[in-house]
């Protein structure tokens, strides 16, 4: 289960020694912004072509989820920065 926590830039990693926390800060993980999901039969997926639109279950303006290695780590809002999309983090999640 996840809950909201305050984020100060260190999280729980500040509790260990500096050598250990320094080592983990250099590790890269895949982060995925989940804009929404859809369930479709394979037959429909195979018919998708260029320009096809897949309707997602999320509404415009709803929070999106950020996952790191398939774990929910944060929630946020989609933002536009020049001609690119980004995510403004609104909540950091803590696992129990």
N, C-alpha and C positions, 0 to 999 in steps of 0.2 A: 504494500500500500504506500502511496506517496502523499506528502503533505507540503504545504507552502512553507518556505523558510526565508529568512532575511539573508541576503548575499553580500558579504563584505570583501569579496575578491579572494579570500583564502578558504572559506568553507571549513570543513573539519580537518583539512590537510594541515592547518596551522598548529595542530596539537602534537605533531611528530617532530623529530629533529630535522634540521635544515637539509642535511645530506639526503635523507629519504624523500622529503617533499620536493627537493630540487630534481631528483631522478624521475619522479612521476610527472612533473610539469612538461618534460620533453616528449612524452608519449603522445602519438597521434591516434585519434579515433575518428571513425566515420560518424558524422552528425547528419541526420535526416530531418527536414522540415516536412511534417505531414499536413498537407493542405486539405486532405479529405480522402475518403476511400469509396469504392464502388464495388458491388458484387455483380458479376456478369457471367452468363454461360460461355463456355469456350467457343461455341459456334458464333456468338456475337462478337467476341474478341477477334476471331479470325477474319471477320468481315470489316474490321476497322481499317480505314485507309487514311491517307494524308488529309488533314482538315476535319477529321471526325471529332465530335465533341462527346466527352464522357461526363455525365452528370455526377457530381459528388454529393455526399449527404450533408456537407457543411454549408452554411449560409454565408453570404458576404458579410464581413465584419466580425465573424465568430473567431474566438481564439484558435490558434493552431498549436500543434504539439511539436516539440523538438525531442528527437530520440538519439541517443548515442549507443551504438552497438545494441540496438533493439530495446534499450531501457529508456523510459520517459525521464527526461532530465529537466525540462522547462516548458513553459507555455509562453506564447507571444502573439504579436500582431504582425501581419505582412505590411511592409513599408516599401516605398519606391525611392531609390536614391539614384538621381540622374536617370539613366535608362536601364537600371538593374533592380531586381527585387531583393529585399532583405527581410530580416525578422527583428523586431524590437522585442526583447525579452521582458515579460511582465511578471513572471513567477518562476522561481527556481524550486524544483521538487527535491525532496529528500526521501530516500527509501528507508523503511524500517526493517 
